[in-house]
Amino acid sequence: MAKTLYVGNLPFSASEEEIRQHFGQHGNVIAVRLVTDRETGRPRGFGFVEMEDAGAAAAMNALNGVELGGRPLRINEAKERGPRSDRQGGGGGGGSRW
């Protein structure tokens, strides 16, 4: 099985390949996804690394707090995101005026 790790406080200059190599020292990296801003395309300073279970645990223990590009990494197991609420409609609570 595979686990997905949240990796925070990444330097904005980090590349997917650099992260793959960094985490690959601890196990098989299946995928790397660095998050970028939708409007500007700039890195947001965090991403996700998918690894096999044993490698993910080893990487989390070995790399959490370790500096990369002068910034201490924050690593933990990614949590599934809940359903997003419908942002249309404005809501102010209460009942209808009609």
MIKEGU-95245 format. One record per atom (N, C-alpha, C): atom name; residue in three letters; x, y, z; residue number from 1. Coordinates in nm, 4 decimals. Layout:
residues N
+----+-----+----------+----------+----------+-----+
: at :  aa :       c1 :       c2 :       c3 :   i :
+----+-----+----------+----------+----------+-----+
: CA : ala :        X :        Y :        Z : NUM :
...
+----+-----+----------+----------+----------+-----+
//
This chain:
residues 98
+----+-----+----------+----------+----------+-----+
: at :  aa :       c1 :       c2 :       c3 :   i :
+----+-----+----------+----------+----------+-----+
:  N : met :   0.0827 :  -0.1185 :   0.0000 :   1 :
: CA : met :   0.0000 :   0.0000 :   0.0000 :   1 :
:  C : met :   0.0870 :   0.1248 :   0.0000 :   1 :
:  N : ala :   0.0255 :   0.2340 :  -0.0323 :   2 :
: CA : ala :   0.0984 :   0.3606 :  -0.0394 :   2 :
:  C : ala :   0.0382 :   0.4609 :   0.0578 :   2 :
:  N : lys :   0.1221 :   0.5509 :   0.1027 :   3 :
: CA : lys :   0.0785 :   0.6613 :   0.1883 :   3 :
:  C : lys :   0.1164 :   0.7913 :   0.1207 :   3 :
:  N : thr :   0.0358 :   0.8930 :   0.1445 :   4 :
: CA : thr :   0.0661 :   1.0253 :   0.0935 :   4 :
:  C : thr :   0.1082 :   1.1124 :   0.2100 :   4 :
:  N : leu :   0.2220 :   1.1777 :   0.1929 :   5 :
: CA : leu :   0.2752 :   1.2675 :   0.2949 :   5 :
:  C : leu :   0.2528 :   1.4116 :   0.2536 :   5 :
:  N : tyr :   0.2116 :   1.4927 :   0.3491 :   6 :
: CA : tyr :   0.2058 :   1.6368 :   0.3297 :   6 :
:  C : tyr :   0.3447 :   1.6900 :   0.3631 :   6 :
:  N : val :   0.4001 :   1.7732 :   0.2767 :   7 :
: CA : val :   0.5318 :   1.8317 :   0.2997 :   7 :
:  C : val :   0.5153 :   1.9829 :   0.2957 :   7 :
:  N : gly :   0.5303 :   2.0455 :   0.4107 :   8 :
: CA : gly :   0.5132 :   2.1891 :   0.4216 :   8 :
:  C : gly :   0.6441 :   2.2619 :   0.4438 :   8 :
:  N : asn :   0.6398 :   2.3912 :   0.4252 :   9 :
: CA : asn :   0.7537 :   2.4814 :   0.4433 :   9 :
:  C : asn :   0.8641 :   2.4542 :   0.3415 :   9 :
:  N : leu :   0.8234 :   2.4148 :   0.2226 :  10 :
: CA : leu :   0.9205 :   2.3917 :   0.1150 :  10 :
:  C : leu :   0.9754 :   2.5244 :   0.0638 :  10 :
:  N : pro :   1.1023 :   2.5258 :   0.0264 :  11 :
: CA : pro :   1.1535 :   2.6473 :  -0.0377 :  11 :
:  C : pro :   1.0824 :   2.6651 :  -0.1724 :  11 :
:  N : phe :   1.0575 :   2.7876 :  -0.2105 :  12 :
: CA : phe :   0.9852 :   2.8130 :  -0.3350 :  12 :
:  C : phe :   1.0645 :   2.7688 :  -0.4576 :  12 :
:  N : ser :   1.1936 :   2.7473 :  -0.4411 :  13 :
: CA : ser :   1.2785 :   2.7040 :  -0.5517 :  13 :
:  C : ser :   1.2810 :   2.5525 :  -0.5684 :  13 :
:  N : ala :   1.2176 :   2.4775 :  -0.4791 :  14 :
: CA : ala :   1.2222 :   2.3308 :  -0.4841 :  14 :
:  C : ala :   1.1546 :   2.2785 :  -0.6109 :  14 :
:  N : ser :   1.2150 :   2.1756 :  -0.6693 :  15 :
: CA : ser :   1.1577 :   2.1117 :  -0.7875 :  15 :
:  C : ser :   1.1065 :   1.9729 :  -0.7505 :  15 :
:  N : glu :   1.0174 :   1.9193 :  -0.8332 :  16 :
: CA : glu :   0.9664 :   1.7851 :  -0.8086 :  16 :
:  C : glu :   1.0806 :   1.6841 :  -0.8063 :  16 :
:  N : glu :   1.1765 :   1.6995 :  -0.8960 :  17 :
: CA : glu :   1.2892 :   1.6062 :  -0.9015 :  17 :
:  C : glu :   1.3736 :   1.6145 :  -0.7743 :  17 :
:  N : glu :   1.3967 :   1.7339 :  -0.7243 :  18 :
: CA : glu :   1.4741 :   1.7505 :  -0.6011 :  18 :
:  C : glu :   1.4032 :   1.6824 :  -0.4832 :  18 :
:  N : ile :   1.2726 :   1.6989 :  -0.4746 :  19 :
: CA : ile :   1.1951 :   1.6370 :  -0.3668 :  19 :
:  C : ile :   1.1962 :   1.4852 :  -0.3829 :  19 :
:  N : arg :   1.1820 :   1.4373 :  -0.5060 :  20 :
: CA : arg :   1.1857 :   1.2922 :  -0.5330 :  20 :
:  C : arg :   1.3185 :   1.2328 :  -0.4862 :  20 :
:  N : gln :   1.4283 :   1.2984 :  -0.5151 :  21 :
: CA : gln :   1.5595 :   1.2480 :  -0.4735 :  21 :
:  C : gln :   1.5743 :   1.2530 :  -0.3216 :  21 :
:  N : his :   1.5284 :   1.3602 :  -0.2607 :  22 :
: CA : his :   1.5390 :   1.3781 :  -0.1155 :  22 :
:  C : his :   1.4638 :   1.2668 :  -0.0419 :  22 :
:  N : phe :   1.3409 :   1.2398 :  -0.0846 :  23 :
: CA : phe :   1.2588 :   1.1379 :  -0.0198 :  23 :
:  C : phe :   1.2973 :   0.9979 :  -0.0650 :  23 :
:  N : gly :   1.3490 :   0.9857 :  -0.1863 :  24 :
: CA : gly :   1.3873 :   0.8557 :  -0.2406 :  24 :
:  C : gly :   1.4981 :   0.7871 :  -0.1637 :  24 :
:  N : gln :   1.5710 :   0.8602 :  -0.0824 :  25 :
: CA : gln :   1.6749 :   0.8007 :   0.0010 :  25 :
:  C : gln :   1.6145 :   0.7110 :   0.1090 :  25 :
:  N : his :   1.4839 :   0.7235 :   0.1318 :  26 :
: CA : his :   1.4181 :   0.6515 :   0.2404 :  26 :
:  C : his :   1.3175 :   0.5480 :   0.1912 :  26 :
:  N : gly :   1.2967 :   0.5381 :   0.0614 :  27 :
: CA : gly :   1.2032 :   0.4397 :   0.0077 :  27 :
:  C : gly :   1.1593 :   0.4772 :  -0.1329 :  27 :
:  N : asn :   1.0720 :   0.3948 :  -0.1868 :  28 :
: CA : asn :   1.0245 :   0.4140 :  -0.3233 :  28 :
:  C : asn :   0.9225 :   0.5274 :  -0.3309 :  28 :
:  N : val :   0.9548 :   0.6304 :  -0.4091 :  29 :
: CA : val :   0.8642 :   0.7439 :  -0.4295 :  29 :
:  C : val :   0.7767 :   0.7129 :  -0.5506 :  29 :
:  N : ile :   0.6475 :   0.7142 :  -0.5294 :  30 :
: CA : ile :   0.5529 :   0.6849 :  -0.6375 :  30 :
:  C : ile :   0.5189 :   0.8124 :  -0.7144 :  30 :
:  N : ala :   0.4954 :   0.9211 :  -0.6420 :  31 :
: CA : ala :   0.4578 :   1.0467 :  -0.7072 :  31 :
:  C : ala :   0.4928 :   1.1655 :  -0.6193 :  31 :
:  N : val :   0.5190 :   1.2787 :  -0.6843 :  32 :
: CA : val :   0.5440 :   1.4056 :  -0.6154 :  32 :
:  C : val :   0.4548 :   1.5097 :  -0.6813 :  32 :
:  N : arg :   0.3867 :   1.5891 :  -0.5991 :  33 :
: CA : arg :   0.3040 :   1.6974 :  -0.6532 :  33 :
:  C : arg :   0.3271 :   1.8227 :  -0.5699 :  33 :
:  N : leu :   0.3856 :   1.9230 :  -0.6323 :  34 :
: CA : leu :   0.4066 :   2.0509 :  -0.5661 :  34 :
:  C : leu :   0.2906 :   2.1427 :  -0.6028 :  34 :
:  N : val :   0.2330 :   2.2080 :  -0.5044 :  35 :
: CA : val :   0.1139 :   2.2899 :  -0.5260 :  35 :
:  C : val :   0.1545 :   2.4307 :  -0.5687 :  35 :
:  N : thr :   0.0865 :   2.4791 :  -0.6722 :  36 :
: CA : thr :   0.1118 :   2.6143 :  -0.7225 :  36 :
:  C : thr :  -0.0171 :   2.6967 :  -0.7146 :  36 :
:  N : asp :  -0.0014 :   2.8266 :  -0.7127 :  37 :
: CA : asp :  -0.1139 :   2.9184 :  -0.7108 :  37 :
:  C : asp :  -0.1861 :   2.9112 :  -0.8452 :  37 :
:  N : arg :  -0.3159 :   2.9018 :  -0.8426 :  38 :
: CA : arg :  -0.3936 :   2.8897 :  -0.9673 :  38 :
:  C : arg :  -0.3799 :   3.0111 :  -1.0574 :  38 :
:  N : glu :  -0.3740 :   3.1276 :  -0.9985 :  39 :
: CA : glu :  -0.3722 :   3.2503 :  -1.0781 :  39 :
:  C : glu :  -0.2335 :   3.2866 :  -1.1288 :  39 :
:  N : thr :  -0.1320 :   3.2724 :  -1.0436 :  40 :
: CA : thr :   0.0025 :   3.3165 :  -1.0819 :  40 :
:  C : thr :   0.0933 :   3.2035 :  -1.1265 :  40 :
:  N : gly :   0.0608 :   3.0802 :  -1.0884 :  41 :
: CA : gly :   0.1464 :   2.9669 :  -1.1223 :  41 :
:  C : gly :   0.2688 :   2.9560 :  -1.0327 :  41 :
:  N : arg :   0.2795 :   3.0433 :  -0.9335 :  42 :
: CA : arg :   0.3941 :   3.0399 :  -0.8420 :  42 :
:  C : arg :   0.3769 :   2.9291 :  -0.7394 :  42 :
:  N : pro :   0.4887 :   2.8729 :  -0.6925 :  43 :
: CA : pro :   0.4809 :   2.7694 :  -0.5880 :  43 :
:  C : pro :   0.4198 :   2.8258 :  -0.4606 :  43 :
:  N : arg :   0.3451 :   2.7406 :  -0.3893 :  44 :
: CA : arg :   0.2815 :   2.7834 :  -0.2650 :  44 :
:  C : arg :   0.3584 :   2.7379 :  -0.1421 :  44 :
:  N : gly :   0.4674 :   2.6636 :  -0.1601 :  45 :
: CA : gly :   0.5522 :   2.6257 :  -0.0477 :  45 :
:  C : gly :   0.5124 :   2.4965 :   0.0211 :  45 :
:  N : phe :   0.4267 :   2.4178 :  -0.0447 :  46 :
: CA : phe :   0.3940 :   2.2867 :   0.0103 :  46 :
:  C : phe :   0.3611 :   2.1915 :  -0.1028 :  46 :
:  N : gly :   0.3562 :   2.0639 :  -0.0686 :  47 :
: CA : gly :   0.3264 :   1.9639 :  -0.1703 :  47 :
:  C : gly :   0.2967 :   1.8300 :  -0.1049 :  47 :
:  N : phe :   0.2885 :   1.7280 :  -0.1895 :  48 :
: CA : phe :   0.2544 :   1.5942 :  -0.1444 :  48 :
:  C : phe :   0.3488 :   1.4945 :  -0.2086 :  48 :
:  N : val :   0.3910 :   1.3962 :  -0.1288 :  49 :
: CA : val :   0.4780 :   1.2900 :  -0.1770 :  49 :
:  C : val :   0.4083 :   1.1580 :  -0.1470 :  49 :
:  N : glu :   0.3871 :   1.0770 :  -0.2494 :  50 :
: CA : glu :   0.3267 :   0.9459 :  -0.2310 :  50 :
:  C : glu :   0.4376 :   0.8420 :  -0.2322 :  50 :
:  N : met :   0.4407 :   0.7594 :  -0.1262 :  51 :
: CA : met :   0.5447 :   0.6579 :  -0.1104 :  51 :
:  C : met :   0.4819 :   0.5288 :  -0.0607 :  51 :
:  N : glu :   0.5571 :   0.4184 :  -0.0749 :  52 :
: CA : glu :   0.5148 :   0.2935 :  -0.0140 :  52 :
:  C : glu :   0.5188 :   0.3117 :   0.1373 :  52 :
:  N : asp :   0.4335 :   0.2393 :   0.2099 :  53 :
: CA : asp :   0.4157 :   0.2576 :   0.3544 :  53 :
:  C : asp :   0.5452 :   0.2655 :   0.4343 :  53 :
:  N : ala :   0.6318 :   0.1657 :   0.4212 :  54 :
: CA : ala :   0.7543 :   0.1620 :   0.5018 :  54 :
:  C : ala :   0.8433 :   0.2814 :   0.4708 :  54 :
:  N : gly :   0.8564 :   0.3161 :   0.3446 :  55 :
: CA : gly :   0.9378 :   0.4312 :   0.3056 :  55 :
:  C : gly :   0.8799 :   0.5616 :   0.3552 :  55 :
:  N : ala :   0.7467 :   0.5714 :   0.3542 :  56 :
: CA : ala :   0.6808 :   0.6934 :   0.4007 :  56 :
:  C : ala :   0.7088 :   0.7155 :   0.5485 :  56 :
:  N : ala :   0.6981 :   0.6100 :   0.6280 :  57 :
: CA : ala :   0.7248 :   0.6218 :   0.7718 :  57 :
:  C : ala :   0.8701 :   0.6601 :   0.7960 :  57 :
:  N : ala :   0.9613 :   0.5970 :   0.7232 :  58 :
: CA : ala :   1.1039 :   0.6266 :   0.7391 :  58 :
:  C : ala :   1.1342 :   0.7706 :   0.6995 :  58 :
:  N : ala :   1.0772 :   0.8159 :   0.5886 :  59 :
: CA : ala :   1.1012 :   0.9527 :   0.5408 :  59 :
:  C : ala :   1.0451 :   1.0546 :   0.6392 :  59 :
:  N : met :   0.9266 :   1.0274 :   0.6920 :  60 :
: CA : met :   0.8643 :   1.1197 :   0.7861 :  60 :
:  C : met :   0.9525 :   1.1336 :   0.9111 :  60 :
:  N : asn :   1.0012 :   1.0222 :   0.9627 :  61 :
: CA : asn :   1.0858 :   1.0252 :   1.0828 :  61 :
:  C : asn :   1.2203 :   1.0910 :   1.0555 :  61 :
:  N : ala :   1.2777 :   1.0645 :   0.9399 :  62 :
: CA : ala :   1.4118 :   1.1141 :   0.9098 :  62 :
:  C : ala :   1.4140 :   1.2597 :   0.8641 :  62 :
:  N : leu :   1.3100 :   1.3053 :   0.7945 :  63 :
: CA : leu :   1.3161 :   1.4359 :   0.7289 :  63 :
:  C : leu :   1.2360 :   1.5469 :   0.7972 :  63 :
:  N : asn :   1.1450 :   1.5130 :   0.8874 :  64 :
: CA : asn :   1.0664 :   1.6161 :   0.9538 :  64 :
:  C : asn :   1.1594 :   1.7068 :   1.0342 :  64 :
:  N : gly :   1.1575 :   1.8359 :   1.0055 :  65 :
: CA : gly :   1.2424 :   1.9325 :   1.0742 :  65 :
:  C : gly :   1.3786 :   1.9530 :   1.0099 :  65 :
:  N : val :   1.4136 :   1.8694 :   0.9131 :  66 :
: CA : val :   1.5416 :   1.8829 :   0.8436 :  66 :
:  C : val :   1.5322 :   1.9988 :   0.7446 :  66 :
:  N : glu :   1.6374 :   2.0783 :   0.7367 :  67 :
: CA : glu :   1.6357 :   2.1937 :   0.6470 :  67 :
:  C : glu :   1.6578 :   2.1534 :   0.5015 :  67 :
:  N : leu :   1.5809 :   2.2153 :   0.4158 :  68 :
: CA : leu :   1.5975 :   2.2038 :   0.2709 :  68 :
:  C : leu :   1.5905 :   2.3460 :   0.2180 :  68 :
:  N : gly :   1.6965 :   2.3912 :   0.1544 :  69 :
: CA : gly :   1.6992 :   2.5278 :   0.1040 :  69 :
:  C : gly :   1.6855 :   2.6301 :   0.2152 :  69 :
:  N : gly :   1.7364 :   2.5982 :   0.3335 :  70 :
: CA : gly :   1.7318 :   2.6917 :   0.4452 :  70 :
:  C : gly :   1.6007 :   2.6939 :   0.5217 :  70 :
:  N : arg :   1.5088 :   2.6025 :   0.4893 :  71 :
: CA : arg :   1.3790 :   2.6004 :   0.5568 :  71 :
:  C : arg :   1.3553 :   2.4621 :   0.6178 :  71 :
:  N : pro :   1.3148 :   2.4552 :   0.7447 :  72 :
: CA : pro :   1.2878 :   2.3247 :   0.8071 :  72 :
:  C : pro :   1.1571 :   2.2651 :   0.7543 :  72 :
:  N : leu :   1.1660 :   2.1447 :   0.7001 :  73 :
: CA : leu :   1.0479 :   2.0791 :   0.6443 :  73 :
:  C : leu :   0.9510 :   2.0385 :   0.7538 :  73 :
:  N : arg :   0.8230 :   2.0475 :   0.7246 :  74 :
: CA : arg :   0.7180 :   1.9968 :   0.8122 :  74 :
:  C : arg :   0.6495 :   1.8839 :   0.7373 :  74 :
:  N : ile :   0.6604 :   1.7636 :   0.7908 :  75 :
: CA : ile :   0.6081 :   1.6462 :   0.7217 :  75 :
:  C : ile :   0.5135 :   1.5704 :   0.8129 :  75 :
:  N : asn :   0.3968 :   1.5355 :   0.7593 :  76 :
: CA : asn :   0.3058 :   1.4463 :   0.8293 :  76 :
:  C : asn :   0.2208 :   1.3729 :   0.7273 :  76 :
:  N : glu :   0.1474 :   1.2747 :   0.7751 :  77 :
: CA : glu :   0.0630 :   1.1984 :   0.6839 :  77 :
:  C : glu :  -0.0517 :   1.2868 :   0.6368 :  77 :
:  N : ala :  -0.0725 :   1.2894 :   0.5068 :  78 :
: CA : ala :  -0.1803 :   1.3720 :   0.4505 :  78 :
:  C : ala :  -0.3149 :   1.3136 :   0.4902 :  78 :
:  N : lys :  -0.4095 :   1.4018 :   0.5159 :  79 :
: CA : lys :  -0.5449 :   1.3604 :   0.5510 :  79 :
:  C : lys :  -0.6344 :   1.3815 :   0.4307 :  79 :
:  N : glu :  -0.7297 :   1.2926 :   0.4153 :  80 :
: CA : glu :  -0.8269 :   1.3084 :   0.3072 :  80 :
:  C : glu :  -0.9034 :   1.4376 :   0.3283 :  80 :
:  N : arg :  -0.9245 :   1.5081 :   0.2213 :  81 :
: CA : arg :  -0.9985 :   1.6324 :   0.2284 :  81 :
:  C : arg :  -1.1470 :   1.6021 :   0.2257 :  81 :
:  N : gly :  -1.2214 :   1.6648 :   0.3135 :  82 :
: CA : gly :  -1.3656 :   1.6443 :   0.3172 :  82 :
:  C : gly :  -1.4318 :   1.7113 :   0.1981 :  82 :
:  N : pro :  -1.5590 :   1.6856 :   0.1793 :  83 :
: CA : pro :  -1.6294 :   1.7494 :   0.0679 :  83 :
:  C : pro :  -1.6333 :   1.9004 :   0.0853 :  83 :
:  N : arg :  -1.6192 :   1.9699 :  -0.0245 :  84 :
: CA : arg :  -1.6225 :   2.1163 :  -0.0203 :  84 :
:  C : arg :  -1.7666 :   2.1623 :  -0.0183 :  84 :
:  N : ser :  -1.7916 :   2.2673 :   0.0559 :  85 :
: CA : ser :  -1.9274 :   2.3207 :   0.0600 :  85 :
:  C : ser :  -1.9530 :   2.3989 :  -0.0680 :  85 :
:  N : asp :  -2.0786 :   2.4086 :  -0.1023 :  86 :
: CA : asp :  -2.1163 :   2.4857 :  -0.2202 :  86 :
:  C : asp :  -2.1005 :   2.6326 :  -0.1847 :  86 :
:  N : arg :  -2.0136 :   2.7001 :  -0.2544 :  87 :
: CA : arg :  -1.9848 :   2.8394 :  -0.2190 :  87 :
:  C : arg :  -2.0792 :   2.9373 :  -0.2883 :  87 :
:  N : gln :  -2.1722 :   2.8871 :  -0.3604 :  88 :
: CA : gln :  -2.2690 :   2.9758 :  -0.4241 :  88 :
:  C : gln :  -2.3893 :   2.9905 :  -0.3320 :  88 :
:  N : gly :  -2.4578 :   3.0950 :  -0.3417 :  89 :
: CA : gly :  -2.5802 :   3.1073 :  -0.2671 :  89 :
:  C : gly :  -2.5720 :   3.2021 :  -0.1492 :  89 :
:  N : gly :  -2.4543 :   3.2389 :  -0.1037 :  90 :
: CA : gly :  -2.4420 :   3.3391 :   0.0015 :  90 :
:  C : gly :  -2.5013 :   3.3060 :   0.1339 :  90 :
:  N : gly :  -2.5713 :   3.2514 :   0.1742 :  91 :
: CA : gly :  -2.6270 :   3.2089 :   0.3002 :  91 :
:  C : gly :  -2.6229 :   3.3137 :   0.4065 :  91 :
:  N : gly :  -2.7081 :   3.3438 :   0.4740 :  92 :
: CA : gly :  -2.7075 :   3.4275 :   0.5921 :  92 :
:  C : gly :  -2.7898 :   3.3532 :   0.6943 :  92 :
:  N : gly :  -2.8108 :   3.2264 :   0.6684 :  93 :
: CA : gly :  -2.8890 :   3.1479 :   0.7619 :  93 :
:  C : gly :  -3.0365 :   3.1826 :   0.7518 :  93 :
:  N : gly :  -3.1097 :   3.1503 :   0.8544 :  94 :
: CA : gly :  -3.2492 :   3.1898 :   0.8616 :  94 :
:  C : gly :  -3.3369 :   3.1309 :   0.7527 :  94 :
:  N : gly :  -3.4612 :   3.1664 :   0.7573 :  95 :
: CA : gly :  -3.5579 :   3.1155 :   0.6619 :  95 :
:  C : gly :  -3.5778 :   3.2092 :   0.5437 :  95 :
:  N : ser :  -3.6717 :   3.1783 :   0.4640 :  96 :
: CA : ser :  -3.6992 :   3.2551 :   0.3438 :  96 :
:  C : ser :  -3.7888 :   3.3744 :   0.3756 :  96 :
:  N : arg :  -3.7759 :   3.4784 :   0.2948 :  97 :
: CA : arg :  -3.8636 :   3.5944 :   0.3110 :  97 :
:  C : arg :  -3.9979 :   3.5719 :   0.2482 :  97 :
:  N : trp :  -4.0144 :   3.4680 :   0.1720 :  98 :
: CA : trp :  -4.1381 :   3.4492 :   0.0955 :  98 :
:  C : trp :  -4.2326 :   3.3671 :   0.1717 :  98 :
+----+-----+----------+----------+----------+-----+
//
